[in-house]
């Protein structure tokens, strides 16, 4: 199965094709089914994350234009194979720029929402905790972030390490944590 997210991004002023949402192909890309058409209307999909359970899919989405409501977008979860999607937590509404899975712990996920923080779920997305404001984990600029990208490293027998790149409107401010 292949999953893909879309949006209206191009290299000039976010002009482009229609915002369609998430697509799934079960035949190697020969045909595609639209998932979440209503939930993702006027949202740009930043990342789609499948899980070890084929019924569970996560999506990070952001509002398409500055004219859209400020809390448009967020982190969404489907537990029925993409038939429906729901916001995982009201705190994760808004400009969700990334969501990733921990390769060493299949029930752990990390999500980034601009101006709100970096969150972790240890129960396959049922509950979420903000982690960037914990002692020793502070990431500079998170409250003014316009983009947050996440990366994770992990290998058998080692603890996974989360990395965050934070971009603010301050031209001199790019933080890595």
Residue, then its C-alpha position, 0 to 999 in steps of 0.5 A: x500500500x502506498x500513501x501520499x499527501x497533497x496540497x497546493x504548493x508550488x514555487x510561486x505564492x502557493x499557486x497550484x492544483x486543487x487541494x485533495x488530501x490523502x491518497x492510497x494505492x493498493x496496486x503499486x500506483x496504478x489507481x488511487x483512492x482519495x481519503x479524508x476529502x472533507x477533513x482535509x479540504x483547504x489544508x496542505x498535507x505535510x506528512x502521512x505516516x502509516x503504522x504497523x496496524x494498516x487501519x491506523x494512519x496519521x496525517x500532519x496538515x496545515x492551513x493553506x492560506x493566511x486567510x484560513x482560520x488560524x487553527x486550521x490543520x493539525x495532527x489527524x488520526x484514522x483508525x478505520x483505514x482512512x475512511x474517517x480522520x479526526x484531530x488527535x487532541x485540541x492542543x495539536x490543532x493548527x500548523x502541524x508541520x511534521x509527525x514521525x514514528x519512532x523506529x524502535x518503539x512502534x507505539x511512539x510518535x512525535x508531532x510538531x505544531x508551530x507555536x504550540x510545541x513538540x508532542x509525544x504519544x506512547x500509546x499509538x496516538x491515543x494521548x499526547x504530551x508536550x515534551x519540548x518544555x521539559x527540563x533539559x529538552x528546551x528547544x529555542x524559538x519553539x513559541x515563535x516557530x513558523x516551521x518545525x521539522x523532526x528527525x529520529x535516529x534509532x538502532x537495536x539496543x540503543x535509545x532513539x534520539x529525536x532531533x528538531x529543526x525550528x525556523x522562526x521569522x527572525x532571519x537569524x534564528x534557526x535552532x536545532x535540538 
